[in-house]
């Protein structure tokens, strides 16, 4: 090296071979950086798309879940309403059935009560009738005895008079007898009455036969033996029916034919026309 080499004025200028950026090392580095950047750029875009898609998927899933929950809530609410309505309808039907059952039970109760009342009234009427008959039998027993004694005395005194009475009986007009009896139907029964507005049983028969000029004893007991005893299977219109024993009868009536009779029954019924089956008699006597 020369002694003047270190002096700037004596250095030889270096010659440049090209642009610094085009040097192989620099150029390679720049190109590598560009390549890496280019390669990396698509990867970042895909990652961004995946991230966005995931977020959107999560959002959609959340929306669907919320929608399904709302739909479920709405369905449950509708179901609850339907169940409530069904329960209300069932309760109404049950209440209606109970009301109908109560109405039927009340109707049956009233029907049974009415039937019991009718039966009670019938029993009471029958009891009153029996009591009236018993009272008549008791009250008139003495009268019957006295009447029998009077009749026996009259027969002993004048037997021809008795014969004449029986003779008149045989010529009596049955139609007149029955017509008179039918005309008394509906009048009142009064114990001891002999007409014309009210009768007891023996008072009616006595008044009826008086229309034919036949004089009967006053009481049932005596009337039950006033004529010829006849069987109930051989009755004729005008026969006197009696209830109880002959000579101790407590009730009398008159047979009018066709299985029927007329009699003053009791204070409840008054004078009635009835079938024999209504109150079958014990026996009968014939005075006509």
TORZA-194215 format. One record per residue: residue in one letter; residue number from 1; x, y, z of N, C-alpha, C in turn. Coordinates in steps of 0.1 Angstrom, whole numbers, plus 5000, padded with zeros to 4 digits. Each point is the difference from the previous one (the first is absolute). Layout:
REM TORZA-194215
  residuo  num    nx    ny    nz   cax   cay   caz    cx    cy    cz
        a  NUM     X     Y     Z     X     Y     Z     X     Y     Z
...
This chain:
REM TORZA-194215
  residuo  num    nx    ny    nz   cax   cay   caz    cx    cy    cz
        x    1  5009  4988  5000  4991  5012  5000  5009  5012  5000
        x    2  4996  5010  4992  5008  5011  4999  4998  5009  5012
        x    3  5008  5009  5002  4999  5009  5011  4989  5010  4999
        x    4  4995  5002  4989  4989  5009  4997  4986  4993  4999
        x    5  5001  4987  5003  4987  4993  4999  4990  5005  5010
        x    6  5004  5003  5012  4990  5004  5010  4995  5014  4998
        x    7  5004  5006  4991  4995  5014  4998  4988  4999  4991
        x    8  4990  5007  5003  4988  4999  4992  5002  5005  4986
        x    9  5008  5009  4998  5001  5005  4987  5007  4991  4990
        x   10  5007  4990  5007  5007  4991  4991  4993  4987  4999
        x   11  4988  4998  5007  4993  4987  4998  4993  4999  4987
        x   12  5000  4988  4995  4993  4997  4988  4985  4998  5003
        x   13  4991  5006  4994  4986  4998  5002  4996  4986  4995
        x   14  4991  4994  5010  4995  4986  4996  4988  5001  4990
        x   15  5001  4991  4991  4990  5001  4990  4988  4991  5004
        x   16  4988  5006  4999  4987  4993  5003  4996  4991  4989
        x   17  4997  4988  5004  4996  4990  4990  4985  4999  4997
        x   18  4992  5008  5008  4985  5000  4997  4993  5007  5011
        x   19  4987  5000  5000  4991  5006  5010  5000  4991  5012
        x   20  5001  5007  5012  5001  4992  5012  4988  4990  5002
        x   21  4989  5004  4996  4988  4991  5002  5000  4988  4992
        x   22  5008  5000  4990  5001  4989  4991  5011  4990  5003
        x   23  5006  5004  5011  5010  4990  5005  4994  4987  5003
        x   24  5006  4989  4997  4994  4987  5002  4995  4998  5014
        x   25  5007  5003  5010  4996  4998  5014  4987  5007  5003
        x   26  5001  5013  4997  4988  5009  5004  4988  4995  4992
        x   27  5002  4998  4987  4989  4996  4991  4993  4987  5005
        x   28  5009  4991  5004  4995  4987  5005  4991  5002  5012
        x   29  5006  5008  5009  4992  5003  5013  4987  5006  4997
        x   30  5000  5010  4991  4987  5007  4997  4990  4990  4994
        x   31  5005  4992  4990  4991  4991  4994  4995  4990  5010
        x   32  5008  4995  5009  4996  4990  5010  4989  5006  5009
        x   33  5002  5013  5003  4990  5007  5009  4987  5001  4993
        x   34  5000  5004  4987  4988  5001  4992  4993  4987  4999
        x   35  5008  4989  4997  4994  4987  4999  4993  4995  5013
        x   36  5007  5003  5011  4994  4996  5013  4988  5007  5003
        x   37  5001  5014  4997  4988  5008  5002  4988  4996  4991
        x   38  5004  4996  4988  4989  4996  4990  4994  4987  5005
        x   39  5009  4991  5005  4995  4987  5004  4992  5001  5013
        x   40  5004  5009  5008  4993  5002  5013  4987  5007  4999
        x   41  4998  5008  4990  4988  5008  4998  4988  4991  4998
        x   42  5000  4991  4991  4988  4991  4999  4997  4993  5013
        x   43  5010  4995  5007  4997  4993  5012  4993  5008  5010
        x   44  5003  5013  5001  4993  5009  5010  4986  5002  4995
        x   45  4997  5001  4987  4987  5002  4995  4991  4988  5004
        x   46  5006  4988  4997  4992  4988  5003  4997  4999  5015
        x   47  5010  5004  5008  4998  4999  5015  4989  5010  5004
        x   48  5000  5012  4993  4990  5010  5003  4986  4995  4996
        x   49  5000  4993  4988  4987  4994  4996  4995  4990  5010
        x   50  5009  4991  5004  4996  4990  5010  4995  5006  5013
        x   51  5007  5010  5004  4996  5006  5013  4986  5007  4998
        x   52  4998  5007  4989  4988  5006  4998  4988  4990  4998
        x   53  5003  4989  4993  4990  4989  4999  4996  4994  5013
        x   54  5011  4998  5009  4997  4995  5013  4991  5009  5008
        x   55  5004  5013  4999  4992  5009  5008  4985  5000  4995
        x   56  4999  5000  4986  4987  5000  4995  4992  4988  5003
        x   57  5008  4988  5000  4993  4987  5004  4995  5001  5014
        x   58  5009  5005  5009  4996  5001  5014  4988  5009  5002
        x   59  5000  5011  4992  4989  5009  5001  4987  4994  4995
        x   60  5001  4992  4988  4988  4994  4995  4995  4989  5009
        x   61  5010  4992  5006  4996  4990  5010  4992  5006  5012
        x   62  5006  5011  5004  4994  5007  5012  4986  5005  4996
        x   63  4998  5005  4988  4987  5005  4995  4990  4989  4999
        x   64  5005  4988  4994  4991  4989  4999  4996  4994  5014
        x   65  5010  5000  5009  4997  4995  5013  4989  5009  5007
        x   66  5003  5013  4999  4990  5010  5006  4986  4998  4993
        x   67  5000  4999  4987  4987  4998  4993  4993  4987  5004
        x   68  5008  4989  5001  4994  4988  5004  4995  5001  5014
        x   69  5007  5007  5009  4995  5002  5014  4987  5007  5000
        x   70  5000  5011  4992  4988  5008  4999  4988  4992  4995
        x   71  5003  4992  4989  4989  4991  4995  4996  4990  5010
        x   72  5009  4994  5007  4997  4991  5011  4991  5006  5011
        x   73  5004  5013  5003  4992  5007  5011  4986  5003  4995
        x   74  4999  5004  4987  4987  5003  4994  4992  4987  5000
        x   75  5006  4989  4995  4992  4987  5000  4996  4996  5014
        x   76  5009  5001  5009  4996  4997  5014  4988  5009  5005
        x   77  5001  5013  4997  4989  5009  5004  4987  4996  4994
        x   78  5000  4996  4987  4988  4995  4993  4995  4988  5007
        x   79  5009  4990  5003  4996  4988  5006  4994  5003  5014
        x   80  5006  5009  5007  4994  5003  5013  4986  5006  4999
        x   81  4999  5009  4989  4986  5005  4998  4990  4989  4996
        x   82  5004  4991  4992  4991  4989  4996  4997  4992  5012
        x   83  5010  4997  5008  4997  4992  5012  4991  5007  5010
        x   84  5002  5013  5001  4991  5008  5009  4985  5000  4994
        x   85  4999  5001  4987  4987  5000  4994  4993  4987  5001
        x   86  5008  4989  4998  4995  4986  5002  4995  4998  5014
        x   87  5008  5005  5009  4997  4998  5014  4987  5008  5003
        x   88  4998  5012  4995  4988  5008  5002  4988  4993  4994
        x   89  5001  4994  4988  4989  4993  4993  4996  4988  5009
        x   90  5011  4993  5004  4997  4988  5008  4993  5003  5013
        x   91  5005  5011  5006  4993  5005  5013  4986  5004  4997
        x   92  4997  5006  4989  4986  5004  4997  4992  4988  4997
        x   93  5005  4990  4993  4992  4988  4997  4997  4993  5013
        x   94  5010  4999  5009  4999  4993  5013  4989  5007  5008
        x   95  5001  5013  5001  4990  5008  5007  4986  4998  4995
        x   96  4999  5000  4986  4987  4997  4994  4994  4987  5004
        x   97  5009  4989  4999  4995  4987  5003  4996  4999  5015
        x   98  5008  5007  5009  4996  5000  5014  4986  5007  5002
        x   99  4998  5011  4993  4988  5007  5001  4988  4991  4995
        x  100  5002  4993  4988  4990  4991  4995  4997  4989  5010
        x  101  5011  4995  5006  4998  4989  5010  4992  5005  5012
        x  102  5003  5012  5004  4993  5006  5012  4985  5002  4996
        x  103  4998  5005  4988  4986  5003  4995  4992  4987  5000
        x  104  5006  4989  4994  4994  4987  5000  4997  4995  5014
        x  105  5010  5001  5009  4998  4995  5013  4988  5008  5007
        x  106  5000  5013  4998  4989  5008  5006  4987  4997  4994
        x  107  4999  4997  4987  4988  4996  4994  4995  4986  5006
        x  108  5009  4991  5001  4997  4987  5006  4995  5002  5015
        x  109  5007  5009  5007  4996  5002  5014  4986  5006  5001
        x  110  4997  5009  4991  4987  5006  5000  4989  4990  4996
        x  111  5004  4991  4990  4991  4990  4996  4997  4990  5011
        x  112  5011  4996  5007  4998  4991  5011  4992  5006  5011
        x  113  5002  5013  5003  4993  5007  5010  4985  5001  4997
        x  114  4997  5003  4987  4986  5001  4996  4993  4987  5001
        x  115  5008  4989  4996  4994  4987  5001  4997  4996  5015
        x  116  5010  5003  5009  4998  4998  5014  4989  5008  5005
        x  117  4998  5012  4996  4989  5008  5005  4986  4994  4995
        x  118  5000  4996  4988  4987  4993  4995  4997  4988  5008
        x  119  5011  4991  5002  4997  4988  5008  4996  5003  5014
        x  120  5007  5011  5006  4996  5004  5013  4985  5004  5001
        x  121  4996  5008  4990  4987  5005  5000  4990  4989  4998
        x  122  5003  4990  4992  4991  4988  4998  4999  4992  5013
        x  123  5012  4999  5007  5000  4992  5012  4991  5008  5011
        x  124  5002  5013  5000  4992  5008  5010  4985  4999  4997
        x  125  4997  5001  4987  4986  4999  4996  4994  4986  5004
        x  126  5008  4990  4997  4995  4986  5004  4999  4999  5015
        x  127  5010  5006  5007  4999  4999  5015  4988  5007  5005
        x  128  4997  5012  4994  4988  5007  5004  4987  4992  4997
        x  129  5000  4994  4988  4989  4991  4996  4998  4989  5010
        x  130  5011  4993  5004  4999  4990  5010  4995  5005  5013
        x  131  5006  5011  5004  4996  5006  5013  4985  5004  5000
        x  132  4995  5005  4988  4986  5004  4999  4991  4987  5001
        x  133  5005  4990  4993  4992  4987  5001  5000  4995  5014
        x  134  5011  5000  5006  5001  4995  5014  4991  5008  5009
        x  135  5001  5013  4998  4991  5009  5008  4986  4997  4998
        x  136  4996  4998  4987  4986  4997  4997  4996  4987  5006
        x  137  5009  4990  4999  4996  4987  5006  4998  5001  5015
        x  138  5009  5008  5007  5000  5001  5014  4988  5008  5004
        x  139  4998  5012  4993  4989  5009  5004  4986  4994  4997
        x  140  4999  4992  4990  4987  4994  4996  4997  4986  5005
        x  141  5010  4995  5008  4998  4987  5005  4988  4999  5009
        x  142  4999  5011  5009  4989  5000  5009  4987  5003  4993
        x  143  5001  5008  4989  4988  5003  4992  4995  4987  4993
        x  144  5010  4992  4996  4996  4988  4993  4993  4990  5010
        x  145  5005  4999  5011  4994  4992  5010  4986  5004  5004
        x  146  4999  5013  5001  4986  5005  5003  4991  4998  4989
        x  147  5005  5002  4987  4992  4999  4988  4995  4985  4999
        x  148  5010  4991  5003  4997  4986  4999  4989  4996  5010
        x  149  5002  5005  5012  4990  4998  5010  4986  5005  4996
        x  150  5000  5012  4994  4988  5007  4996  4993  4991  4989
        x  151  5009  4995  4991  4994  4993  4988  4994  4987  5005
        x  152  5008  4993  5010  4995  4988  5005  4986  5002  5007
        x  153  5000  5011  5007  4987  5003  5007  4989  5003  4990
        x  154  5003  5007  4990  4990  5003  4990  4995  4987  4993
        x  155  5010  4991  4997  4996  4987  4993  4992  4992  5009
        x  156  5003  5000  5013  4992  4992  5010  4986  5006  5001
        x  157  5000  5013  5000  4987  5006  5001  4991  4999  4988
        x  158  5006  5001  4988  4992  5000  4988  5008  4993  4989
        x  159  5001  4987  4999  5007  4993  4990  4995  5002  4986
        x  160  4987  5003  4999  4994  5002  4987  5006  5013  4993
        x  161  5004  5010  5009  5006  5012  4995  5013  4997  4993
        x  162  5008  4991  5007  5013  4997  4994  4998  4993  4987
        x  163  4991  4991  4999  4998  4993  4988  4996  5009  4988
        x  164  4992  5010  5004  4996  5010  4990  5012  5008  4995
        x  165  5009  5003  5009  5012  5008  4996  5008  4992  4990
        x  166  5002  4987  5003  5008  4992  4991  4993  4998  4986
        x  167  4987  5000  5001  4993  4999  4987  5002  5012  4991
        x  168  5000  5012  5007  5002  5012  4992  5014  5000  4994
        x  169  5010  4995  5008  5013  4999  4995  5001  4993  4987
        x  170  4993  4989  4999  5001  4992  4988  4995  5007  4988
        x  171  4991  5009  5001  4995  5007  4989  5006  5014  4997
        x  172  5012  5002  5007  5007  5013  4998  5006  5002  4986
        x  173  5002  5012  4997  5006  5004  4987  5015  5002  5001
        x  174  5008  4991  4995  5014  5001  5002  5006  5012  4993
        x  175  4994  5003  4988  5005  5012  4993  4998  5013  5008
        x  176  4988  5001  5007  4998  5011  5008  5010  5001  5012
        x  177  5004  4989  5005  5010  4999  5011  5013  5005  4995
        x  178  5005  4995  4989  5013  5003  4994  5000  5015  4996
        x  179  4989  5004  4994  5000  5014  4996  5001  5010  5012
        x  180  4994  4996  5011  5001  5009  5012  5014  5000  5005
        x  181  5006  4988  5000  5014  4999  5005  5010  5008  4992
        x  182  4998  4999  4987  5009  5008  4991  4999  5015  5002
        x  183  4987  5004  5003  4998  5014  5003  5007  5005  5013
        x  184  5004  4991  5008  5007  5004  5013  5015  5000  4999
        x  185  5005  4995  4989  5015  4999  4998  5006  5014  5001
        x  186  5010  5002  5007  5007  5013  5002  4996  5007  5012
        x  187  4989  4996  5007  4996  5007  5012  5010  4996  5012
        x  188  4999  5007  5011  5009  4998  5011  4996  4988  5008
        x  189  5011  4995  5006  4998  4989  5011  5001  5007  5013
        x  190  4989  4998  5008  5000  5006  5014  4994  4989  5009
        x  191  5008  4996  5010  4996  4990  5009  4986  5003  5006
        x  192  4991  4990  4999  4987  5002  5006  4990  5007  4991
        x  193  5004  5006  4988  4991  5007  4992  4992  4991  4991
        x  194  4987  5004  4998  4991  4992  4992  4994  5007  4988
        x  195  5007  5011  4996  4996  5008  4988  4992  5012  5003
        x  196  4996  5008  4991  5003  4997  4985  5013  5005  4995
        x  197  5007  5009  5008  5013  5006  4994  5012  4992  5004
        x  198  4999  4991  5010  5011  4992  5005  4995  4987  5006
        x  199  5008  4990  5000  4996  4987  5005  5012  4993  5006
        x  200  4997  4990  5009  5010  4990  5003  4996  4988  4992
        x  201  5008  4989  5001  4998  4988  4991  4986  4994  5002
        x  202  4996  4997  5012  4987  4994  5003  4988  5010  4998
        x  203  5003  5013  5002  4990  5010  4997  4997  5001  4985
        x  204  5010  4998  4992  4998  5000  4985  4991  4988  4996
        x  205  5004  4988  5004  4992  4989  4996  4986  5001  5005
        x  206  4998  5004  5012  4986  5002  5006  4992  5009  4991
        x  207  5006  5012  4997  4993  5010  4992  4997  4994  4986
        x  208  5009  4993  4994  4998  4994  4987  4989  4990  5000
        x  209  4999  4991  5009  4989  4990  5000  4987  5007  5004
        x  210  5001  5011  5007  4987  5007  5004  4993  5005  4987
        x  211  5008  5002  4989  4993  5004  4988  4991  4990  4994
        x  212  5002  4987  5004  4992  4989  4996  4990  4996  5010
        x  213  5000  5007  5011  4990  4997  5010  5005  4989  5010
        x  214  5013  4998  4999  5006  4989  5009  5007  5007  5012
        x  215  4996  4995  5012  5006  5006  5012  5012  4991  5005
        x  216  5012  5005  4999  5011  4993  5005  5004  5004  5014
        x  217  5007  4991  5008  5005  5005  5013  5010  5011  4997
        x  218  5003  5008  5011  5009  5011  4998  5015  4997  4999
        x  219  5004  4989  5007  5015  4998  5001  5005  4990  4990
        x  220  5013  5000  4998  5006  4990  4991  4999  4986  5005
        x  221  5001  4999  5013  4999  4986  5006  4986  4994  4997
        x  222  4990  5008  5002  4986  4995  4998  4997  4998  4985
        x  223  5005  5009  4992  4998  4999  4985  5007  4987  4994
        x  224  5011  4996  5006  5007  4988  4995  4992  4987  5002
        x  225  4989  5001  5008  4992  4988  5002  4985  5003  4997
        x  226  4998  5011  4992  4986  5004  4998  4993  4992  4989
        x  227  5008  4992  4992  4994  4993  4989  5006  4986  4999
        x  228  5000  4994  4989  5005  4986  4997  5015  5001  4997
        x  229  5008  4992  5006  5014  5000  4997  5002  4994  4986
        x  230  5008  5007  4992  5004  4995  4987  5015  5000  4998
        x  231  5005  4991  4992  5015  5000  4997  5004  5011  4992
        x  232  5013  5004  5001  5005  5011  4992  5001  4996  4985
        x  233  5000  4988  4997  5000  4995  4986  4986  5000  4994
        x  234  4990  5003  5008  4986  5000  4994  4993  5013  5003
        x  235  5007  5011  4999  4994  5013  5003  4990  5004  4989
        x  236  4990  5008  5005  4991  5006  4990  4999  5015  5004
        x  237  4997  5009  4990  4998  5014  5003  4990  5002  5011
        x  238  5003  5008  5010  4992  5003  5011  5003  4992  5013
        x  239  5010  4991  4999  5004  4992  5012  5008  5010  5009
        x  240  4998  4998  5013  5008  5008  5010  5013  4993  5003
        x  241  5011  5007  4998  5013  4994  5003  5004  5005  5014
        x  242  5007  4991  5007  5005  5004  5013  5014  4996  5002
        x  243  5007  5007  5009  5014  4997  5003  5001  4997  5015
        x  244  5007  4989  5003  4999  4995  5014  4992  4987  5000
        x  245  4996  4996  5012  4991  4988  5001  4986  5004  4999
        x  246  4992  4989  4996  4985  5002  5000  4995  5002  5014
        x  247  4994  5011  5003  4995  5004  5013  5010  5008  5008
        x  248  5013  5001  4995  5010  5009  5006  5007  5008  4990
        x  249  4993  5002  4988  5007  5008  4989  5002  5015  5005
        x  250  5011  5005  4995  5003  5014  5003  4999  5010  4988
        x  251  4995  4994  4988  4999  5008  4988  4990  4993  4991
        x  252  4992  5008  4993  4991  4995  4990  5000  5008  4987
        x  253  4996  4994  4989  4998  5007  4987  4990  4992  4992
        x  254  4997  5005  4988  4990  4994  4991  5006  4996  4987
        x  255  4998  4987  4996  5006  4995  4987  4990  5005  4989
        x  256  5006  5006  4989  4992  5006  4989  5003  4993  4987
        x  257  5007  4989  5000  5002  4992  4988  5014  5003  4994
        x  258  5004  4991  4991  5013  5002  4992  5012  5001  5009
        x  259  4999  4993  5012  5011  4999  5009  5003  5013  5007
        x  260  4990  5009  5002  5001  5013  5006  4990  5002  5011
        x  261  5004  5009  5009  4991  5003  5011  5000  5015  5003
        x  262  4990  5004  5008  5000  5014  5005  4999  5000  5015
        x  263  5007  5008  5006  5000  5001  5015  5006  5013  5005
        x  264  4996  5003  5012  5006  5012  5007  5012  4995  5007
        x  265  5012  5002  4994  5012  4993  5004  5006  5006  5013
        x  266  5004  5013  5000  5006  5007  5011  5000  5015  4998
        x  267  5005  5007  5010  4999  5014  4999  5009  5006  4989
        x  268  5011  4992  4996  5009  5005  4990  4994  4999  4986
        x  269  4993  4989  4997  4995  4997  4987  4985  5004  4998
        x  270  4993  5000  5011  4985  5002  4999  4993  4988  4994
        x  271  4989  5003  4992  4993  4989  4994  5006  4998  4986
        x  272  5004  4987  4997  5007  4997  4988  4994  4988  4993
        x  273  5003  4998  4988  4997  4988  4992  5014  4993  4997
        x  274  5001  4988  5004  5013  4993  4998  4998  4986  4995
        x  275  5011  4994  4995  5000  4986  4997  5001  4992  5013
        x  276  4995  4987  5000  5001  4992  5012  5015  4998  5004
        x  277  5009  5000  4990  5014  4998  5003  5006  5011  5008
        x  278  4994  5012  5000  5005  5011  5008  4999  4997  5015
        x  279  4990  4993  5004  4999  4997  5014  4990  4987  5001
        x  280  5006  4988  4998  4991  4988  4999  4992  4999  5013
        x  281  4987  4997  4998  4991  4999  5012  5002  4986  5006
        x  282  4994  4998  5012  5001  4987  5007  4988  4991  4997
        x  283  4988  5006  4997  4988  4993  4997  4989  5009  4994
        x  284  4989  4994  4998  4989  5007  4994  4986  4995  5005
        x  285  4990  5008  5000  4986  4995  5003  4991  5006  4990
        x  286  4989  4993  4997  4991  5004  4990  4986  5003  5006
        x  287  4995  5012  4998  4987  5004  5005  4990  5002  4990
        x  288  5004  5000  4987  4991  5003  4989  4995  4986  4994
